[in-house]
Amino acid sequence: MTESLYLISAVLFIFALKLFSRPSTAFRANNLAIGGMVLAIISAFNLKFADYDVVFYLVILVSAGLGVVVSNRVQMTQMPELVGIFNGLGGGASGAIAYVELSNSTLVLTDFSVAIFSMTIGVFTFSGSLIAVAKLRGKLNSFNATVINILSGVLLVGVITMLTTKIDYSTEYIIILSLLLGITRVVLIGGADMPVVIAFLNSLSGIAAMAAGFIVNSIILIIAGALVGASGIILTLLMCSAMNRTIYQVLKGGFGTTKINNEYEKDPISTSAEDIAIQLSYADSVVIVPGYGMAVAQAQSAVKELTNTLKSKNIEVKFAIHPVAGRMPGHMNVLLAEVDIDYEDMFTLEDINSEFSATDVVLVIGANDVVNPLARTDEDSPIYGMPILDVDMAKQVVVIKRSMSPGYAGIANPLFIEENTKMLFADAKEGLENIVKSFELV
């Protein structure tokens, strides 16, 4: 029976991953994953429920209750931080399992090596994820890159030395060095690379779990860890490709940690909500580009209201989603799905870029680096070569943004001063709501 539960659970996990590939089937995928996890937890008991005391079950109930409370209270804009915490806790749990097993003097050499590996990766993921969460919340921004890089290099050499030599080091020393290595490595990585970091740490948490599964002879833990590890690293590579950067460049850090240039040759053309409403009313096609500014302002409901207003006037509305827009993979898709934006209206960079030249109005909401033309034209730009949404090729562009402040790359965006671009300086939610109200006057 236990092995049957393993099999069913694994199949549910695999099918869930398959269904997660499309927004329209993601909800069903989540339910399948939940079902698979419930079966995995049950199988971990080996159907011997009477072997565990009341305290054990009490811990499980309290943990489950905390999960329900947190999931209900967290805002969609805080989802990247929650994912980072989950990554860290997953890695920390695997590291804890490995540490307990290492105290067992009967471990054979192979299991001992796997346990050390699991503990090191798990602890690194734990501390690195906590730093990623702090950076996502804007708490850690300014550091001396040279000093941190040197310290990180020393720590890495120390960890490798402990793992590869025959000297009998205490596992506590490895834990301390791994914790510090996770901190120093992630603290240098800029906010622009956080989507990649989140995916990478997710992969590491899966690898640590897989290794822990070998130690405790848990088939389902091995399978689940392998799935998370493989899918996480694939996602990491896809995110790197979307930014035209390598994993090494991301992990090296420094991108987006300093302000490089935010000077403009002339002032932008400012506009008002009333003028935008008039402009949109005469359009046949509108493409909306959501960015992190939309997420911060929690403006997704206002976006939905504007979309309904435009469609009621028989105006075609599409959404252009950049793969690294926001603070985690798929951030914009999640926010739009929350307010029931039609999945058929969401288009990837590859599918939408060819349509911008024929689009009447592009509405950019809180996006910056992902629509910066310097990625195509300036070889000295830190984002040069990064695939962007070619919104500057549209007939008219409207940007809703609080100010002319740069994105995470720290550079000016010439899109803002183009002749076909108008700027509405406002909070995304407030600006969109005013545009919708202005339609009543058009």
C-alpha positions as CSV (number, residue, x, y, z in Angstrom):
1,M,0.0,0.0,0.0
2,T,2.8,2.4,0.9
3,E,4.5,1.8,-2.4
4,S,1.2,2.4,-4.2
5,L,0.9,5.7,-2.5
6,Y,4.4,6.6,-3.6
7,L,3.6,5.9,-7.2
8,I,0.3,7.8,-7.2
9,S,1.9,10.8,-5.5
10,A,4.8,10.8,-8.0
11,V,2.4,10.7,-10.9
12,L,0.4,13.5,-9.5
13,F,3.5,15.6,-9.1
14,I,4.6,15.0,-12.7
15,F,1.2,15.8,-14.1
16,A,1.0,18.9,-12.0
17,L,4.3,20.1,-13.5
18,K,3.0,19.5,-16.9
19,L,-0.2,21.5,-16.3
20,F,1.7,24.3,-14.7
21,S,3.1,25.1,-18.2
22,R,-0.1,27.0,-19.1
23,P,-1.9,29.6,-17.0
24,S,-5.3,28.2,-17.9
25,T,-4.5,24.8,-16.3
26,A,-2.3,26.1,-13.4
27,F,-5.2,26.0,-10.9
28,R,-5.9,22.4,-11.7
29,A,-2.2,21.7,-11.5
30,N,-2.0,23.2,-8.0
31,N,-4.9,20.9,-6.8
32,L,-3.1,17.9,-8.2
33,A,0.1,18.9,-6.4
34,I,-1.8,19.4,-3.2
35,G,-3.2,15.9,-3.6
36,G,0.2,14.4,-4.3
37,M,1.7,16.1,-1.2
38,V,-1.1,14.8,1.0
39,L,-0.4,11.3,-0.2
40,A,3.3,11.8,0.2
41,I,2.8,12.8,3.8
42,I,0.6,9.8,4.5
43,S,3.1,7.4,2.9
44,A,5.8,8.8,5.2
45,F,4.1,7.1,8.1
46,N,4.3,3.7,6.4
47,L,0.7,3.4,7.5
48,K,1.8,2.9,11.1
49,F,0.0,5.8,12.6
50,A,-0.1,4.4,16.1
51,D,3.7,4.5,16.3
52,Y,3.7,8.3,16.8
53,D,2.8,10.1,20.0
54,V,0.4,13.0,20.5
55,V,3.2,15.7,20.4
56,F,4.2,14.5,16.9
57,Y,0.7,15.0,15.6
58,L,0.3,18.3,17.5
59,V,3.4,19.7,15.7
60,I,1.9,18.6,12.4
61,L,-1.4,20.3,13.1
62,V,0.2,23.5,14.3
63,S,2.4,23.6,11.2
64,A,-0.6,23.1,8.9
65,G,-2.5,25.8,10.8
66,L,0.4,28.2,10.3
67,G,0.5,27.4,6.6
68,V,-3.2,28.2,6.3
69,V,-2.9,31.5,8.2
70,V,0.1,32.7,6.3
71,S,-1.4,31.8,2.9
72,N,-4.6,33.6,3.7
73,R,-2.9,36.8,5.0
74,V,0.0,37.2,2.5
75,Q,-0.6,39.7,-0.3
76,M,0.0,38.9,-3.9
77,T,2.7,41.5,-4.0
78,Q,4.4,39.6,-1.1
79,M,4.4,36.3,-3.0
80,P,8.0,36.5,-4.1
81,E,9.1,36.8,-0.4
82,L,6.9,33.9,0.6
83,V,8.4,31.7,-2.2
84,G,11.8,32.7,-0.9
85,I,10.9,31.7,2.6
86,F,9.6,28.4,1.4
87,N,12.8,27.8,-0.5
88,G,14.8,28.5,2.6
89,L,12.7,26.4,4.9
90,G,12.8,23.5,2.4
91,G,16.6,23.7,2.3
92,G,16.8,24.1,6.1
93,A,14.6,21.1,6.7
94,S,16.8,18.9,4.4
95,G,19.9,20.2,6.1
96,A,18.4,19.4,9.5
97,I,17.6,15.8,8.4
98,A,21.2,15.4,7.2
99,Y,22.6,16.8,10.4
100,V,20.6,14.4,12.5
101,E,21.7,11.4,10.4
102,L,25.3,12.5,10.6
103,S,25.2,12.0,14.3
104,N,24.6,8.3,13.6
105,S,28.0,6.7,13.7
106,T,26.8,3.7,11.8
107,L,26.5,5.5,8.5
108,V,28.5,3.9,5.7
109,L,30.9,6.2,3.7
110,T,28.5,6.6,0.8
111,D,25.6,7.7,3.0
112,F,28.0,9.9,5.0
113,S,29.1,11.7,1.8
114,V,25.5,12.2,0.7
115,A,24.5,13.5,4.1
116,I,27.3,16.1,4.1
117,F,26.3,17.2,0.6
118,S,22.6,17.5,1.6
119,M,23.5,19.5,4.8
120,T,25.8,21.9,2.9
121,I,23.4,22.6,0.1
122,G,20.4,22.8,2.5
123,V,22.1,25.2,4.9
124,F,23.4,27.4,2.0
125,T,19.8,27.5,0.6
126,F,18.4,28.4,4.0
127,S,20.7,31.5,4.6
128,G,20.7,32.5,0.9
129,S,16.9,32.5,0.8
130,L,16.6,34.6,3.9
131,I,19.0,37.2,2.3
132,A,17.0,37.1,-0.9
133,V,13.8,37.8,1.0
134,A,15.5,40.8,2.8
135,K,16.7,42.1,-0.6
136,L,13.2,41.7,-2.1
137,R,11.9,43.9,0.7
138,G,14.6,46.5,0.0
139,K,16.4,46.0,3.3
140,L,19.9,45.1,2.0
141,N,21.2,47.2,-0.9
142,S,24.6,48.8,-0.2
143,F,27.7,46.7,0.2
144,N,31.4,46.8,-0.7
145,A,31.4,44.3,-3.5
146,T,35.2,43.8,-3.4
147,V,35.3,42.9,0.3
148,I,32.2,40.7,0.1
149,N,33.5,38.8,-3.0
150,I,36.9,38.1,-1.3
151,L,35.1,36.9,1.9
152,S,32.8,34.8,-0.2
153,G,35.7,33.3,-2.1
154,V,37.5,32.4,1.2
155,L,34.3,30.8,2.5
156,L,33.9,28.8,-0.7
157,V,37.5,27.5,-0.5
158,G,36.9,26.6,3.2
159,V,33.7,24.6,2.5
160,I,35.3,22.8,-0.5
161,T,38.4,22.0,1.6
162,M,36.3,20.5,4.4
163,L,34.3,18.4,1.9
164,T,37.2,17.0,0.0
165,T,39.9,16.4,2.6
166,K,40.2,13.5,4.9
167,I,40.6,15.7,8.0
168,D,37.9,15.1,10.5
169,Y,36.1,18.4,10.7
170,S,33.1,19.0,13.0
171,T,29.8,19.2,11.1
172,E,29.1,22.4,13.0
173,Y,32.0,24.1,11.3
174,I,30.6,23.1,7.9
175,I,27.2,24.5,8.9
176,I,28.6,27.8,9.9
177,L,30.7,28.2,6.8
178,S,27.7,27.2,4.6
179,L,25.5,29.7,6.3
180,L,28.0,32.5,5.8
181,L,28.6,31.4,2.2
182,G,24.8,31.7,1.5
183,I,24.7,35.1,3.0
184,T,27.7,36.6,1.2
185,R,26.9,35.1,-2.1
186,V,23.3,36.3,-2.4
187,V,23.8,39.7,-0.7
188,L,25.8,40.9,-3.7
189,I,23.2,39.9,-6.3
190,G,21.1,42.9,-7.4
191,G,17.3,43.2,-7.3
192,A,17.1,42.9,-11.1
193,D,18.4,39.3,-10.8
194,M,16.0,38.2,-8.0
195,P,13.7,36.2,-10.3
196,V,16.7,34.1,-11.4
197,V,17.9,33.8,-7.8
198,I,14.5,32.6,-6.6
199,A,14.4,29.9,-9.3
200,F,18.0,28.9,-8.5
201,L,17.5,28.6,-4.8
202,N,14.3,26.6,-5.5
203,S,16.4,24.2,-7.5
204,L,18.9,23.9,-4.7
205,S,16.2,23.2,-2.1
206,G,15.0,20.3,-4.4
207,I,18.5,18.9,-4.7
208,A,19.0,19.0,-1.0
209,A,15.7,17.2,-0.4
210,M,16.6,14.6,-3.0
211,A,19.9,13.9,-1.2
212,A,18.1,13.7,2.1
213,G,15.7,11.2,0.6
214,F,18.7,8.9,-0.2
215,I,19.8,9.1,3.5
216,V,16.5,8.2,5.0
217,N,15.5,5.8,2.2
218,S,12.4,7.8,1.2
219,I,11.5,7.1,-2.4
220,I,8.9,9.9,-2.6
221,L,11.4,12.5,-1.2
222,I,13.9,11.5,-3.8
223,I,11.3,11.8,-6.6
224,A,9.9,15.1,-5.4
225,G,13.3,16.5,-4.8
226,A,14.5,15.5,-8.2
227,L,11.5,17.1,-9.8
228,V,11.9,20.3,-8.0
229,G,15.7,20.4,-8.6
230,A,15.3,19.6,-12.4
231,S,12.4,22.0,-13.0
232,G,14.1,24.7,-10.9
233,I,17.4,24.6,-12.9
234,I,15.5,24.6,-16.2
235,L,13.5,27.6,-15.1
236,T,16.8,29.3,-14.0
237,L,18.3,28.8,-17.4
238,L,15.1,30.1,-19.1
239,M,15.2,33.2,-16.9
240,C,18.9,33.7,-17.7
241,S,18.1,33.4,-21.4
242,A,15.4,36.0,-21.1
243,M,17.9,38.4,-19.7
244,N,20.7,37.3,-22.1
245,R,23.0,36.5,-19.2
246,T,24.6,33.4,-17.8
247,I,24.2,31.8,-14.4
248,Y,27.8,32.8,-13.6
249,Q,27.1,36.4,-14.4
250,V,24.0,36.3,-12.1
251,L,25.8,34.6,-9.2
252,K,28.8,36.9,-9.6
253,G,26.5,39.7,-8.5
254,G,26.7,43.5,-8.9
255,F,24.1,43.9,-11.6
256,G,21.5,46.5,-10.5
257,T,23.3,47.3,-7.2
258,T,24.6,50.7,-8.2
259,K,23.0,53.7,-10.0
260,I,24.9,54.2,-13.3
261,N,23.1,57.0,-15.2
262,N,19.7,58.5,-14.9
263,E,20.2,61.7,-16.9
264,Y,17.9,62.8,-19.8
265,E,18.6,65.2,-22.7
266,K,15.1,66.7,-22.4
267,D,12.0,66.6,-20.4
268,P,9.3,64.0,-21.1
269,I,5.9,64.8,-22.4
270,S,3.5,64.8,-19.5
271,T,-0.2,63.9,-19.9
272,S,-3.3,63.6,-17.8
273,A,-5.8,60.8,-17.1
274,E,-8.4,62.7,-19.2
275,D,-6.1,62.9,-22.3
276,I,-5.2,59.2,-22.0
277,A,-8.9,58.3,-21.9
278,I,-9.5,60.2,-25.1
279,Q,-6.4,58.7,-26.7
280,L,-7.5,55.2,-25.8
281,S,-11.1,55.8,-27.0
282,Y,-9.9,56.5,-30.6
283,A,-7.7,53.3,-30.6
284,D,-8.6,50.1,-32.3
285,S,-5.9,48.1,-30.5
286,V,-4.3,48.5,-27.1
287,V,-1.4,46.5,-25.5
288,I,-0.9,46.7,-21.8
289,V,2.5,46.0,-20.4
290,P,2.5,45.3,-16.6
291,G,5.5,45.7,-14.4
292,Y,6.5,45.6,-10.8
293,G,5.1,49.1,-10.3
294,M,1.7,47.6,-10.9
295,A,2.3,45.0,-8.3
296,V,3.6,47.5,-5.7
297,A,0.4,49.6,-6.2
298,Q,-1.8,46.5,-6.2
299,A,-3.4,47.9,-9.3
300,Q,-4.4,44.6,-10.9
301,S,-8.1,45.3,-10.1
302,A,-7.9,48.7,-11.8
303,V,-6.3,47.0,-14.8
304,K,-9.2,44.6,-15.0
305,E,-11.7,47.5,-14.8
306,L,-9.9,49.4,-17.6
307,T,-9.7,46.2,-19.7
308,N,-13.5,45.8,-19.4
309,T,-14.1,49.4,-20.3
310,L,-12.0,49.2,-23.4
311,K,-13.5,45.9,-24.5
312,S,-17.0,47.4,-24.0
313,K,-16.0,49.9,-26.7
314,N,-14.9,47.1,-29.0
315,I,-11.2,47.9,-28.6
316,E,-8.9,44.9,-28.8
317,V,-6.8,44.5,-25.6
318,K,-3.8,42.3,-25.2
319,F,-1.2,41.9,-22.4
320,A,2.5,41.7,-23.1
321,I,4.3,39.7,-20.4
322,H,8.0,39.9,-20.1
323,P,9.4,36.7,-18.4
324,V,11.4,38.6,-15.8
325,A,8.9,41.4,-15.1
326,G,8.3,41.6,-11.3
327,R,10.2,39.9,-8.6
328,M,9.7,36.2,-9.3
329,P,9.1,34.0,-12.3
330,G,5.5,34.5,-13.6
331,H,4.8,37.3,-11.2
332,M,2.7,39.3,-13.7
333,N,0.8,36.3,-14.8
334,V,-0.2,35.5,-11.2
335,L,-1.3,39.1,-10.5
336,L,-3.4,39.2,-13.7
337,A,-4.9,35.8,-13.1
338,E,-6.0,36.9,-9.6
339,V,-8.5,39.4,-11.2
340,D,-9.6,36.9,-13.9
341,I,-7.9,38.5,-16.9
342,D,-8.5,36.1,-19.8
343,Y,-5.6,33.8,-20.3
344,E,-6.1,34.2,-24.1
345,D,-5.2,37.9,-23.8
346,M,-1.8,37.2,-22.2
347,F,1.1,37.0,-24.7
348,T,4.8,36.2,-24.3
349,L,7.6,38.4,-25.5
350,E,8.2,36.2,-28.6
351,D,4.5,36.3,-29.5
352,I,3.7,40.0,-29.1
353,N,6.9,41.8,-30.3
354,S,6.0,41.5,-34.0
355,E,2.6,43.2,-33.3
356,F,3.8,46.4,-31.6
357,S,4.4,48.3,-34.9
358,A,0.7,47.8,-35.8
359,T,-0.6,48.7,-32.2
360,D,-2.3,52.0,-31.7
361,V,-1.5,52.5,-28.0
362,V,0.8,50.7,-25.6
363,L,0.1,51.3,-22.0
364,V,3.1,50.6,-19.8
365,I,2.2,50.2,-16.1
366,G,5.2,50.4,-13.8
367,A,7.7,48.6,-16.1
368,N,11.1,50.0,-16.9
369,D,14.1,47.8,-17.8
370,V,12.0,45.3,-19.7
371,V,11.0,48.1,-22.2
372,N,14.3,50.0,-22.3
373,P,15.5,50.3,-26.0
374,L,19.1,50.6,-24.8
375,A,19.1,46.8,-24.6
376,R,19.1,46.9,-28.5
377,T,21.2,50.0,-29.2
378,D,23.8,50.7,-26.5
379,E,26.7,48.1,-26.2
380,D,27.9,49.8,-23.0
381,S,24.6,49.4,-21.3
382,P,24.4,46.7,-18.5
383,I,21.2,45.4,-20.2
384,Y,22.6,45.3,-23.7
385,G,21.4,42.1,-25.5
386,M,18.6,41.5,-23.1
387,P,15.4,40.6,-25.0
388,I,12.9,43.4,-24.3
389,L,9.3,44.3,-25.3
390,D,9.7,46.5,-28.3
391,V,7.0,49.0,-27.2
392,D,8.8,52.0,-28.6
393,M,7.8,50.7,-32.1
394,A,4.1,51.3,-31.4
395,K,2.3,54.3,-32.8
396,Q,1.7,55.8,-29.3
397,V,3.1,54.8,-25.9
398,V,1.7,55.9,-22.5
399,V,3.8,55.2,-19.4
400,I,2.2,55.3,-15.9
401,K,5.0,55.8,-13.4
402,R,5.5,57.7,-10.2
403,S,8.7,59.4,-11.3
404,M,11.6,59.2,-13.8
405,S,13.6,57.0,-11.4
406,P,15.5,54.2,-13.0
407,G,14.8,50.5,-12.8
408,Y,17.0,47.9,-11.1
409,A,19.7,48.3,-13.8
410,G,20.2,51.9,-12.6
411,I,20.1,53.5,-16.1
412,A,17.9,56.0,-17.9
413,N,15.2,54.8,-20.2
414,P,15.1,56.8,-23.5
415,L,11.6,55.5,-24.1
416,F,10.3,58.0,-21.6
417,I,11.4,61.0,-23.8
418,E,10.5,59.6,-27.2
419,E,8.2,61.8,-29.3
420,N,5.5,59.1,-29.4
421,T,5.6,58.6,-25.6
422,K,3.6,60.4,-22.9
423,M,4.2,60.1,-19.2
424,L,1.4,60.0,-16.5
425,F,3.2,60.6,-13.2
426,A,1.0,58.8,-10.7
427,D,0.6,55.8,-8.6
428,A,-0.4,53.0,-10.9
429,K,-3.7,52.2,-9.1
430,E,-4.7,55.8,-8.7
431,G,-3.7,56.6,-12.3
432,L,-5.7,53.8,-13.8
433,E,-8.7,54.5,-11.7
434,N,-8.7,58.1,-12.9
435,I,-8.4,57.0,-16.5
436,V,-11.5,54.8,-16.1
437,K,-13.4,57.6,-14.5
438,S,-12.4,59.9,-17.3
439,F,-14.1,57.6,-19.8
440,E,-17.4,58.8,-18.5
441,L,-16.5,62.3,-19.8
442,V,-15.4,61.2,-23.2
